[in-house]
């Protein structure tokens, strides 16, 4: 039987995941040449690696910005790593800039789901439960069904609002969290998105509606 793991397959997997050559070869061998299964294997291993490194101090890093739509939208993001050597690298800089672009497009409100205030989550649970009970398809369903519906809605809420849970705009098959774990695997360092801020021109301001006729009357001293 021919070996399903070819140099071309290893190279393609490495380009997609950022994992080392031997890791890619091992994952492809375990997956019997199936690239999707190999990616899943590497992600699981990458997660384990990231977990081991997550407790290490990451005090270096980079602050980057991205301005879009002719100056109408802007983002600042701080991403930390362990050494200045990694922070100055072109790959890390490109990674941080891609994150800034993602934040511009995806509009996250929080970095991680742990940052979502409990009162916000309680409100989301309340809304999801009310909507589920109002749906005739769920009539006479047990409480466990409603619990699953609510948890599903919260998962969706996290994916919409939390940066690390959002599908990455350049590759919807992975999350931003997956992207960060790939960078941890590549650098061998703890990498953390510490904070970000997103500006949108005029956001939060009450737009003034102009009534030219009324303004003219006021200038002329009319009532």
Residue frames as qw, qx, qy, qz and C-alpha x, y, z in Angstrom:
[[0.000, 0.888, 0.460, 0.000, 0.00, 0.00, 0.00],
 [0.406, 0.539, -0.022, 0.738, 1.36, 3.44, -1.01],
 [0.330, -0.358, -0.451, 0.748, 2.29, 5.87, 1.71],
 [0.093, 0.838, 0.498, 0.204, -0.46, 8.58, 1.74],
 [0.313, -0.880, -0.011, 0.358, 1.93, 11.08, 3.36],
 [0.683, 0.489, 0.144, 0.523, 3.81, 12.92, 0.62],
 [0.411, -0.175, -0.116, 0.887, 6.24, 15.85, 0.95],
 [0.082, -0.353, -0.342, -0.867, 3.68, 18.02, -0.87],
 [0.532, -0.619, -0.525, -0.243, 0.97, 17.07, 1.65],
 [0.604, -0.442, -0.342, 0.568, 3.30, 17.85, 4.57],
 [0.262, 0.040, 0.089, 0.960, 4.22, 21.21, 3.04],
 [0.259, -0.491, -0.451, -0.699, 0.55, 22.10, 2.44],
 [0.608, -0.620, -0.494, 0.034, -0.42, 21.18, 6.00],
 [0.540, -0.281, -0.215, 0.763, 2.50, 23.18, 7.41],
 [0.083, 0.227, 0.214, 0.947, 1.43, 26.27, 5.44],
 [0.429, -0.560, -0.478, -0.523, -2.13, 25.96, 6.73],
 [0.709, -0.614, -0.347, 0.023, -1.33, 25.29, 10.39],
 [0.011, 0.866, -0.373, 0.333, 2.13, 26.73, 11.03],
 [0.861, -0.429, 0.272, -0.024, 3.14, 23.49, 12.78],
 [0.196, -0.639, 0.686, 0.286, 6.61, 21.99, 12.31],
 [0.526, 0.357, -0.659, -0.402, 7.46, 19.52, 9.55],
 [0.198, 0.084, -0.962, 0.171, 7.71, 16.50, 11.87],
 [0.326, 0.232, 0.616, -0.679, 4.47, 17.42, 13.65],
 [0.601, 0.400, -0.149, -0.676, 2.69, 17.68, 10.29],
 [0.446, 0.284, -0.823, -0.209, 4.14, 14.37, 9.11],
 [0.002, -0.021, -0.917, 0.398, 3.08, 12.66, 12.34],
 [0.450, 0.314, 0.401, -0.734, -0.45, 14.10, 12.20],
 [0.605, 0.398, -0.389, -0.569, -0.89, 13.09, 8.55],
 [0.305, 0.197, -0.932, -0.003, 0.39, 9.60, 9.28],
 [0.165, 0.154, 0.804, -0.550, -2.05, 9.26, 12.18],
 [0.514, 0.455, 0.237, -0.687, -4.87, 10.60, 9.98],
 [0.650, 0.186, 0.695, 0.245, -3.90, 8.24, 7.13],
 [0.317, 0.134, 0.464, 0.816, -3.32, 11.16, 4.79],
 [0.048, -0.788, -0.572, -0.224, -6.63, 12.93, 5.51],
 [0.279, 0.361, -0.143, 0.878, -5.75, 16.63, 5.78],
 [0.441, -0.607, -0.120, -0.650, -8.87, 17.69, 7.70],
 [0.864, -0.445, -0.236, 0.027, -8.31, 15.00, 10.34],
 [0.696, 0.086, -0.221, 0.678, -4.64, 15.95, 10.51],
 [0.001, -0.538, 0.051, -0.842, -5.56, 19.61, 11.13],
 [0.684, -0.591, -0.159, -0.398, -7.91, 18.51, 13.92],
 [0.880, -0.213, -0.255, 0.340, -5.12, 16.41, 15.47],
 [0.472, 0.265, -0.163, 0.825, -2.72, 19.37, 15.34],
 [0.275, -0.624, -0.054, -0.729, -5.29, 21.73, 16.85],
 [0.818, -0.524, -0.205, -0.121, -5.83, 19.38, 19.75],
 [0.798, -0.097, -0.182, 0.566, -2.10, 19.11, 20.29],
 [0.233, 0.471, -0.022, 0.850, -1.71, 22.85, 19.86],
 [0.505, -0.690, -0.140, -0.499, -4.33, 23.45, 22.51],
 [0.867, -0.414, -0.186, 0.204, -2.46, 21.20, 24.94],
 [0.617, 0.155, -0.091, 0.766, 0.77, 23.08, 24.18],
 [0.051, -0.616, -0.077, -0.782, -0.95, 26.43, 24.62],
 [0.688, -0.655, -0.217, -0.224, -2.38, 25.34, 27.95],
 [0.821, -0.236, -0.180, 0.487, 1.09, 24.48, 29.25],
 [0.434, 0.212, 0.000, 0.876, 2.43, 27.89, 28.24],
 [0.168, -0.764, -0.390, -0.486, -0.59, 29.95, 29.38],
 [0.595, -0.757, -0.214, 0.168, 0.79, 30.46, 32.88],
 [0.655, -0.065, 0.044, 0.751, 4.09, 31.93, 31.72],
 [0.063, -0.762, -0.150, 0.627, 4.65, 35.67, 31.98],
 [0.499, 0.491, 0.447, 0.557, 4.13, 37.52, 28.70],
 [0.210, -0.794, -0.197, 0.536, 5.36, 41.08, 29.32],
 [0.167, -0.296, 0.468, 0.816, 6.73, 41.90, 25.89],
 [0.415, 0.561, 0.717, 0.013, 4.71, 42.35, 22.73],
 [0.183, 0.121, 0.403, 0.889, 3.30, 44.91, 20.38],
 [0.275, 0.636, 0.452, -0.562, 0.64, 47.58, 20.10],
 [0.221, 0.085, 0.640, 0.731, -0.64, 47.96, 16.56],
 [0.345, 0.493, 0.294, -0.743, -3.34, 49.98, 14.82],
 [0.265, 0.269, 0.771, 0.513, -5.56, 49.69, 11.79],
 [0.240, 0.463, 0.163, -0.837, -7.50, 52.54, 10.20],
 [0.277, 0.300, 0.850, 0.333, -10.31, 51.81, 7.76],
 [0.154, 0.767, 0.608, 0.134, -12.91, 53.54, 5.59],
 [0.272, 0.665, 0.071, 0.692, -10.98, 56.75, 5.08],
 [0.128, 0.246, -0.498, 0.821, -10.44, 57.35, 8.77],
 [0.598, -0.383, -0.175, -0.682, -13.99, 56.44, 9.84],
 [0.922, -0.363, -0.071, -0.113, -13.03, 53.33, 11.84],
 [0.293, 0.662, -0.618, 0.306, -9.88, 52.69, 13.85],
 [0.916, -0.358, -0.178, -0.040, -8.56, 49.94, 16.12],
 [0.047, 0.687, -0.659, 0.302, -5.72, 49.72, 18.65],
 [0.953, -0.210, -0.182, -0.122, -4.76, 46.27, 19.93],
 [0.142, -0.704, 0.671, -0.186, -2.11, 45.08, 22.39],
 [0.970, 0.028, -0.229, -0.076, -0.79, 41.54, 22.03],
 [0.367, -0.758, 0.530, -0.103, 1.77, 40.19, 24.49],
 [0.897, 0.215, -0.373, 0.102, 4.51, 37.59, 24.11],
 [0.801, -0.536, -0.072, 0.256, 7.46, 36.56, 26.28],
 [0.607, -0.307, 0.219, 0.700, 10.48, 38.04, 24.49],
 [0.171, 0.776, -0.099, -0.599, 11.35, 41.15, 22.53],
 [0.173, -0.270, 0.807, 0.496, 12.94, 38.87, 19.92],
 [0.212, 0.431, 0.866, 0.139, 9.54, 37.42, 19.01],
 [0.122, 0.802, 0.385, -0.440, 7.80, 40.80, 19.30],
 [0.030, 0.694, -0.335, -0.636, 10.15, 42.31, 16.70],
 [0.366, -0.011, 0.853, 0.373, 9.69, 39.44, 14.26],
 [0.270, 0.091, -0.428, -0.857, 7.88, 40.05, 10.99],
 [0.357, -0.263, -0.863, -0.241, 5.57, 37.08, 11.51],
 [0.217, -0.480, -0.675, 0.516, 4.41, 38.30, 14.93],
 [0.058, 0.339, 0.010, -0.939, 3.90, 41.84, 13.63],
 [0.314, -0.034, -0.648, -0.693, 1.83, 40.54, 10.74],
 [0.327, -0.363, -0.869, 0.081, -0.20, 38.41, 13.16],
 [0.105, -0.478, -0.472, 0.733, -0.98, 41.42, 15.39],
 [0.176, 0.241, -0.255, -0.920, -1.92, 43.55, 12.38],
 [0.332, -0.183, -0.816, -0.437, -4.25, 40.81, 11.14],
 [0.237, -0.466, -0.766, 0.373, -5.92, 40.82, 14.57],
 [0.030, 0.408, 0.154, -0.899, -6.42, 44.59, 14.33],
 [0.289, 0.072, -0.561, -0.773, -8.04, 44.13, 10.92],
 [0.315, -0.314, -0.892, -0.081, -10.27, 41.37, 12.29],
 [0.129, -0.480, -0.584, 0.642, -11.42, 43.57, 15.18],
 [0.147, 0.266, -0.175, -0.936, -12.23, 46.33, 12.70],
 [0.391, -0.029, -0.687, -0.612, -14.43, 43.99, 10.66],
 [0.462, -0.281, -0.841, -0.029, -15.98, 41.76, 13.35],
 [0.294, -0.591, 0.053, -0.749, -16.68, 44.38, 16.07],
 [0.613, -0.277, -0.699, 0.243, -16.05, 42.26, 19.20],
 [0.348, -0.830, -0.029, -0.434, -17.01, 43.82, 22.53],
 [0.682, -0.637, 0.354, -0.066, -14.87, 41.65, 24.81],
 [0.173, 0.604, -0.769, -0.119, -11.57, 39.80, 24.50],
 [0.190, 0.029, -0.980, 0.045, -12.69, 36.55, 26.18],
 [0.497, -0.489, -0.575, -0.427, -16.04, 35.16, 27.29],
 [0.535, -0.388, -0.569, 0.489, -14.88, 35.42, 30.90],
 [0.159, -0.046, -0.101, 0.981, -15.01, 39.23, 30.53],
 [0.291, -0.460, -0.525, -0.654, -18.74, 39.32, 29.76],
 [0.242, -0.249, 0.489, -0.800, -20.52, 40.85, 32.80],
 [0.052, 0.191, 0.963, -0.181, -22.86, 38.49, 34.62],
 [0.347, 0.511, 0.414, -0.669, -25.80, 40.88, 34.31],
 [0.400, 0.465, -0.463, -0.640, -25.40, 40.83, 30.51],
 [0.189, 0.094, -0.967, -0.140, -25.35, 37.02, 30.50],
 [0.188, 0.323, 0.793, -0.481, -28.41, 36.91, 32.75],
 [0.429, 0.531, 0.061, -0.728, -30.27, 39.15, 30.31],
 [0.365, 0.361, -0.720, -0.467, -29.24, 36.97, 27.35],
 [0.030, -0.072, -0.988, 0.131, -30.42, 33.87, 29.21],
 [0.304, 0.434, 0.549, -0.646, -33.74, 35.56, 29.98],
 [0.451, 0.513, -0.246, -0.687, -34.29, 36.58, 26.35],
 [0.281, 0.255, -0.880, -0.284, -33.30, 33.14, 25.01],
 [0.080, 0.181, 0.931, -0.306, -35.58, 31.33, 27.46],
 [0.394, 0.494, 0.339, -0.697, -38.55, 33.62, 26.70],
 [0.440, 0.469, -0.476, -0.600, -38.05, 33.13, 22.94],
 [0.166, 0.128, -0.974, -0.087, -37.78, 29.35, 23.33],
 [0.175, 0.314, 0.822, -0.441, -40.97, 29.14, 25.42],
 [0.416, 0.529, 0.099, -0.733, -42.84, 31.36, 22.96],
 [0.303, 0.332, -0.742, -0.498, -42.02, 28.96, 20.09],
 [0.843, -0.025, 0.086, -0.531, -44.94, 26.56, 19.56],
 [0.755, 0.324, -0.570, -0.005, -42.51, 23.84, 18.45],
 [0.257, 0.291, -0.754, 0.530, -41.24, 23.67, 22.02],
 [0.640, -0.370, 0.042, -0.672, -44.67, 23.22, 23.64],
 [0.925, -0.307, 0.060, -0.217, -44.64, 20.64, 26.44],
 [0.693, 0.429, -0.478, 0.326, -40.87, 20.14, 26.13],
 [0.746, -0.520, -0.292, 0.297, -38.98, 19.26, 29.36],
 [0.235, -0.949, 0.110, 0.179, -36.79, 21.80, 31.15],
 [0.668, -0.319, 0.466, 0.484, -33.62, 20.08, 29.89],
 [0.526, 0.543, 0.471, 0.456, -34.54, 21.06, 26.32],
 [0.009, 0.979, 0.130, 0.156, -34.89, 24.70, 27.28],
 [0.556, -0.717, 0.281, 0.311, -31.55, 24.57, 29.10],
 [0.666, 0.027, 0.513, 0.541, -29.85, 23.30, 25.93],
 [0.324, 0.785, 0.378, 0.369, -31.53, 26.00, 23.83],
 [0.239, -0.970, 0.030, 0.032, -30.35, 28.71, 26.23],
 [0.636, -0.501, 0.411, 0.419, -26.79, 27.34, 26.30],
 [0.606, 0.361, 0.503, 0.500, -26.80, 27.23, 22.51],
 [0.129, 0.934, 0.227, 0.246, -27.86, 30.87, 22.39],
 [0.437, -0.853, 0.203, 0.199, -25.09, 31.83, 24.83],
 [0.704, -0.123, 0.479, 0.509, -22.52, 30.02, 22.69],
 [0.424, 0.654, 0.415, 0.469, -23.74, 32.01, 19.69],
 [0.161, -0.983, -0.073, -0.050, -23.60, 35.22, 21.75],
 [0.610, -0.597, 0.336, 0.398, -19.97, 34.50, 22.69],
 [0.627, 0.178, 0.519, 0.553, -19.11, 33.89, 19.03],
 [0.223, 0.837, 0.347, 0.359, -20.69, 37.21, 18.09],
 [0.204, -0.957, 0.006, -0.205, -19.19, 39.37, 20.85],
 [0.654, -0.652, 0.338, 0.178, -16.00, 37.77, 22.22],
 [0.293, 0.768, -0.509, -0.256, -12.83, 38.13, 20.17],
 [0.168, -0.400, 0.900, 0.030, -11.30, 34.76, 21.05],
 [0.537, 0.243, 0.781, -0.206, -14.55, 32.93, 20.18],
 [0.517, 0.678, 0.010, -0.523, -15.22, 34.68, 16.87],
 [0.845, 0.309, 0.336, 0.280, -14.63, 32.91, 13.55],
 [0.374, -0.469, 0.282, 0.749, -11.47, 34.45, 12.08],
 [0.469, 0.720, 0.098, -0.502, -12.42, 36.74, 9.19],
 [0.257, 0.624, -0.634, -0.377, -9.66, 35.41, 6.92],
 [0.362, 0.094, -0.920, -0.119, -10.51, 31.76, 7.60],
 [0.632, -0.325, 0.034, -0.702, -13.98, 31.01, 8.92],
 [0.855, -0.058, -0.513, -0.044, -12.95, 27.40, 9.71],
 [0.575, -0.097, -0.535, 0.611, -10.92, 28.55, 12.71],
 [0.298, -0.906, -0.300, 0.022, -11.58, 30.89, 15.61],
 [0.129, 0.868, -0.318, 0.359, -9.36, 33.77, 16.69],
 [0.684, -0.576, 0.424, -0.144, -8.50, 31.58, 19.68],
 [0.935, 0.152, 0.245, 0.204, -7.25, 28.91, 17.26],
 [0.502, 0.777, -0.099, 0.368, -5.19, 31.56, 15.48],
 [0.272, -0.824, 0.404, -0.289, -3.57, 32.61, 18.77],
 [0.856, -0.311, 0.414, -0.010, -2.81, 28.97, 19.61],
 [0.833, 0.468, 0.085, 0.282, -1.15, 28.57, 16.21],
 [0.209, 0.849, -0.286, 0.392, 1.10, 31.53, 17.03],
 [0.620, -0.627, 0.432, -0.187, 1.94, 29.94, 20.40],
 [0.945, 0.051, 0.295, 0.130, 2.92, 26.77, 18.55],
 [0.640, 0.683, -0.035, 0.352, 5.05, 28.70, 16.05],
 [0.057, 0.826, -0.334, 0.449, 6.88, 30.89, 18.57],
 [0.668, -0.081, -0.654, 0.346, 7.09, 28.48, 21.49],
 [0.091, 0.074, -0.418, 0.901, 6.02, 31.38, 23.73],
 [0.053, 0.614, 0.710, -0.339, 2.90, 32.35, 25.62],
 [0.042, 0.183, 0.339, 0.922, 0.93, 34.78, 23.41],
 [0.011, -0.592, -0.722, 0.357, -2.03, 36.73, 24.77],
 [0.031, 0.598, 0.334, 0.728, -4.37, 39.35, 23.35],
 [0.249, -0.201, -0.581, 0.748, -4.36, 41.69, 26.32],
 [0.160, 0.670, 0.445, -0.572, -6.76, 44.43, 25.24],
 [0.271, 0.285, 0.533, 0.749, -8.15, 46.36, 22.32],
 [0.174, 0.602, 0.369, -0.687, -10.24, 49.42, 21.63],
 [0.325, 0.387, 0.674, 0.539, -12.31, 50.13, 18.54],
 [0.079, 0.487, 0.157, -0.855, -13.31, 53.63, 17.44],
 [0.293, 0.512, 0.693, 0.414, -16.07, 54.46, 14.96],
 [0.082, 0.106, 0.048, 0.990, -16.53, 58.05, 13.88],
 [0.423, -0.271, -0.140, -0.853, -19.60, 59.58, 15.54],
 [0.577, -0.257, -0.775, -0.030, -20.44, 56.44, 17.55],
 [0.385, -0.453, -0.627, 0.503, -22.42, 57.35, 20.66],
 [0.025, -0.175, -0.042, 0.983, -23.08, 60.91, 19.56],
 [0.348, 0.634, 0.628, -0.288, -26.60, 62.15, 19.13],
 [0.332, 0.221, 0.495, 0.772, -26.90, 63.29, 15.53],
 [0.137, 0.462, 0.258, -0.838, -28.43, 66.71, 15.14],
 [0.356, 0.539, 0.708, 0.287, -31.40, 66.88, 12.80],
 [0.128, -0.204, 0.085, 0.967, -31.50, 70.15, 10.91],
 [0.229, 0.737, 0.635, -0.006, -34.75, 71.99, 10.22],
 [0.362, 0.134, 0.186, 0.904, -33.69, 74.86, 7.94],
 [0.170, -0.661, -0.434, -0.588, -37.11, 76.53, 8.00],
 [0.589, -0.736, -0.320, 0.096, -37.23, 76.66, 11.80],
 [0.616, -0.277, -0.015, 0.737, -33.66, 78.02, 11.94],
 [0.189, 0.372, 0.298, 0.859, -34.54, 80.81, 9.50],
 [0.370, -0.749, -0.409, -0.366, -37.63, 81.73, 11.54],
 [0.669, -0.598, -0.227, 0.379, -35.56, 81.82, 14.72],
 [0.498, -0.041, 0.111, 0.859, -32.96, 84.10, 13.10],
 [0.015, -0.475, -0.359, -0.804, -35.71, 86.44, 11.93],
 [0.137, -0.089, 0.506, -0.847, -37.18, 86.56, 15.41],
 [0.625, -0.166, -0.417, -0.639, -40.28, 84.58, 14.50],
 [0.616, -0.291, 0.555, -0.478, -42.18, 82.22, 16.81]]
